[in-house]
Amino acid sequence: MKIQANRGFTLVEIAIVLVIVGLLIGGVLKGQEMITNAKLKRVESDNAGIAAAMFSYQDRYLQLPGDDNAAIARFTIYNGEAAADIEGDASGTVDGAYNAENVDDLNGAAAAESSKFFGHLRAAGLIPGGGMDATKPTNAYGGQIGIQDGSLGISGHVTIFGTIEGPIAKILEARLDDGAADTGRIQSNLGAGAGNGMAAGAATDGAVYDDAQRYDMAFRL
């Protein structure tokens, strides 16, 4: 009776398998890195875009979007609408928390100026969409983007990007500011949740970002 010996893998075959596995893992990691970099660049470009749109509106009309008390006369899309729903009070600041209201349509909303802000920019053609649309944009990490007058230790208007992951917040700080959550032109606090905003002059949650947390990041305009 002939006994056939079991044949195992050769060293060459094992080496080839390990190389293939290594290439697959490297490809996955590289893909994740590319996705992360793309999202980071989108946060930066969204912030720059909102700032450019706001200052363009101010240069054109000598008022701030959201705070504009002549928006009905200025844009025909608002003809026949109530001033309380559409216009601001021309105080020179955009009032209201960045996430105070998630209003979709300005008609009948009597929304805060921070919600009217995006409607006015859309009516002026400075960001995509229709002038009645007050929906706040969503950032690359799923949180709201909003405008607020003052936040944490920052004076003046800020854009706030909600629920940014801790590791991403660290990278944005290192790229754009001083690396600390409680100083500089970018300051952050633990995600506040809908309706809370971030009060001007309020304390941050400290200088160090926690990788396990999500943050509301305020960028000075």
C-alpha positions as CSV (number, residue, x, y, z in Angstrom):
1,M,0.0,0.0,0.0
2,K,1.4,3.3,-1.1
3,I,1.2,6.1,1.6
4,Q,1.1,9.7,0.2
5,A,2.8,12.2,2.3
6,N,0.9,15.5,3.1
7,R,2.6,18.4,1.4
8,G,2.8,21.7,3.3
9,F,3.4,25.2,2.0
10,T,6.8,26.1,0.9
11,L,8.6,29.2,2.3
12,V,8.2,30.9,-1.0
13,E,4.5,30.4,-1.0
14,I,4.2,31.6,2.6
15,A,6.3,34.7,1.7
16,I,4.0,35.4,-1.3
17,V,0.9,35.2,0.8
18,L,2.4,37.6,3.4
19,V,3.4,40.1,0.8
20,I,-0.2,40.1,-0.6
21,V,-1.7,40.5,2.9
22,G,0.7,43.4,3.5
23,L,-0.2,45.1,0.3
24,L,-3.9,44.7,1.1
25,I,-3.5,46.2,4.6
26,G,-1.3,49.0,3.3
27,G,-4.0,49.8,0.6
28,V,-6.8,50.0,3.2
29,L,-4.7,52.2,5.5
30,K,-3.7,54.5,2.7
31,G,-7.4,54.7,1.6
32,Q,-8.4,55.7,5.1
33,E,-5.7,58.4,5.2
34,M,-6.8,59.8,1.9
35,I,-10.4,60.0,3.2
36,T,-9.3,61.7,6.4
37,N,-7.3,64.3,4.5
38,A,-10.2,65.0,2.1
39,K,-12.5,65.6,5.1
40,L,-9.9,67.9,6.7
41,K,-9.6,69.9,3.6
42,R,-13.4,70.2,3.3
43,V,-13.6,71.6,6.9
44,E,-11.0,74.2,6.0
45,S,-12.6,75.1,2.7
46,D,-16.1,75.3,4.2
47,N,-14.9,77.7,6.8
48,A,-13.0,79.8,4.3
49,G,-16.1,79.8,2.0
50,I,-18.5,81.0,4.7
51,A,-16.1,83.8,5.7
52,A,-15.7,84.9,2.1
53,A,-19.5,84.8,1.6
54,M,-20.2,86.8,4.7
55,F,-17.7,89.5,3.9
56,S,-18.8,89.7,0.3
57,Y,-22.4,90.3,1.5
58,Q,-21.2,93.0,3.9
59,D,-19.2,94.7,1.1
60,R,-22.2,94.6,-1.3
61,Y,-25.0,95.7,1.1
62,L,-23.2,97.3,4.1
63,Q,-25.1,94.9,6.4
64,L,-24.4,91.4,7.7
65,P,-26.4,88.5,6.4
66,G,-29.0,87.5,9.0
67,D,-28.8,90.9,10.6
68,D,-29.9,92.7,7.4
69,N,-33.1,94.8,8.1
70,A,-33.6,95.6,4.4
71,A,-33.6,92.0,3.0
72,I,-37.3,92.1,1.9
73,A,-36.7,95.2,-0.3
74,R,-33.4,93.8,-1.5
75,F,-34.4,90.4,-2.7
76,T,-37.6,89.7,-4.7
77,I,-37.9,86.2,-3.3
78,Y,-39.0,87.8,0.0
79,N,-41.8,90.0,-1.5
80,G,-44.9,89.7,0.7
81,E,-43.1,88.0,3.6
82,A,-43.3,89.3,7.2
83,A,-40.3,91.3,8.4
84,A,-40.1,89.2,11.6
85,D,-39.6,86.1,9.6
86,I,-37.0,87.5,7.1
87,E,-35.1,90.5,8.4
88,G,-32.7,91.2,11.2
89,D,-32.4,94.2,13.4
90,A,-29.3,95.8,11.8
91,S,-27.5,95.8,15.2
92,G,-24.1,95.0,13.6
93,T,-24.1,91.5,15.0
94,V,-25.7,88.2,14.0
95,D,-27.7,87.3,17.1
96,G,-28.6,83.8,18.3
97,A,-26.8,80.6,19.1
98,Y,-25.2,78.8,16.1
99,N,-27.5,75.8,16.7
100,A,-30.5,77.5,18.3
101,E,-33.0,76.4,15.7
102,N,-33.0,74.0,12.9
103,V,-35.3,76.0,10.7
104,D,-35.8,74.7,7.1
105,D,-38.0,77.6,5.7
106,L,-37.9,81.2,6.8
107,N,-41.6,81.7,6.0
108,G,-43.5,81.9,9.3
109,A,-40.4,80.9,11.3
110,A,-39.5,84.1,13.1
111,A,-36.1,82.5,13.3
112,A,-32.9,83.8,15.1
113,E,-30.6,85.8,13.0
114,S,-28.1,83.0,13.1
115,S,-30.7,80.9,11.1
116,K,-31.6,83.8,8.7
117,F,-27.8,84.1,8.0
118,F,-27.8,81.3,5.5
119,G,-31.1,82.3,3.9
120,H,-29.7,85.8,3.2
121,L,-26.5,84.3,1.7
122,R,-28.5,82.1,-0.5
123,A,-30.8,84.9,-1.6
124,A,-27.7,86.9,-2.6
125,G,-26.3,84.0,-4.6
126,L,-23.2,83.7,-2.4
127,I,-23.9,80.1,-1.4
128,P,-26.0,77.5,-3.3
129,G,-29.8,77.2,-2.6
130,G,-32.9,79.4,-2.4
131,G,-33.4,82.4,-0.2
132,M,-36.2,80.9,1.8
133,D,-33.9,78.0,2.8
134,A,-32.5,78.5,6.3
135,T,-31.1,75.0,6.6
136,K,-27.7,75.0,8.2
137,P,-24.9,73.2,6.3
138,T,-23.5,69.9,7.6
139,N,-19.8,69.5,8.0
140,A,-17.7,66.6,6.8
141,Y,-18.1,64.8,10.1
142,G,-21.9,65.1,10.3
143,G,-22.3,68.0,12.7
144,Q,-23.9,71.4,12.0
145,I,-22.0,74.4,10.7
146,G,-23.3,77.7,12.2
147,I,-22.5,81.3,12.9
148,Q,-22.5,83.0,16.3
149,D,-21.4,86.3,17.7
150,G,-18.8,85.4,20.2
151,S,-17.9,82.0,21.6
152,L,-15.7,80.9,24.5
153,G,-12.9,83.4,24.7
154,I,-13.2,84.6,21.1
155,S,-14.6,88.1,20.4
156,G,-16.5,88.8,17.2
157,H,-18.2,86.4,14.9
158,V,-17.2,82.8,14.7
159,T,-18.1,79.9,12.6
160,I,-18.8,76.7,14.6
161,F,-18.3,73.2,13.3
162,G,-20.2,70.8,15.5
163,T,-19.3,67.3,16.7
164,I,-15.7,67.1,15.3
165,E,-13.9,64.0,16.5
166,G,-11.1,64.6,19.0
167,P,-8.2,63.3,16.8
168,I,-9.4,65.4,13.9
169,A,-9.7,68.5,16.2
170,K,-6.1,68.0,17.1
171,I,-5.0,68.0,13.5
172,L,-7.0,71.1,12.6
173,E,-5.5,72.9,15.6
174,A,-2.0,71.9,14.6
175,R,-2.6,73.0,11.0
176,L,-4.4,76.2,11.6
177,D,-3.7,77.4,15.2
178,D,-1.7,76.9,18.3
179,G,-2.6,73.3,19.2
180,A,-4.5,74.2,22.4
181,A,-8.3,74.0,22.7
182,D,-8.6,77.0,25.0
183,T,-6.4,79.7,23.3
184,G,-5.9,81.3,19.9
185,R,-8.2,81.9,16.9
186,I,-9.7,78.4,17.2
187,Q,-11.2,77.3,20.5
188,S,-13.3,74.2,21.3
189,N,-15.6,72.7,23.8
190,L,-17.2,69.4,24.3
191,G,-20.2,69.0,22.0
192,A,-23.0,71.1,23.5
193,G,-26.0,69.4,21.9
194,A,-28.9,71.0,20.0
195,G,-30.1,74.4,21.2
196,N,-27.2,75.1,23.7
197,G,-24.8,77.1,21.5
198,M,-21.6,78.2,23.1
199,A,-21.8,81.4,25.1
200,A,-19.4,84.3,24.6
201,G,-16.8,84.4,27.3
202,A,-17.7,80.9,28.6
203,A,-14.8,78.6,29.7
204,T,-13.6,75.9,27.5
205,D,-13.2,72.3,28.6
206,G,-9.5,72.6,28.9
207,A,-6.5,72.9,26.6
208,V,-6.1,69.2,25.7
209,Y,-8.3,67.4,23.2
210,D,-9.5,63.9,24.2
211,D,-9.5,61.4,21.4
212,A,-12.6,59.7,22.8
213,Q,-14.7,62.9,22.7
214,R,-16.4,65.1,20.0
215,Y,-16.0,68.9,20.0
216,D,-17.7,72.0,18.8
217,M,-14.9,74.0,17.2
218,A,-15.2,77.8,16.9
219,F,-13.1,79.5,14.2
220,R,-12.7,83.3,14.5
221,L,-13.7,85.0,11.2
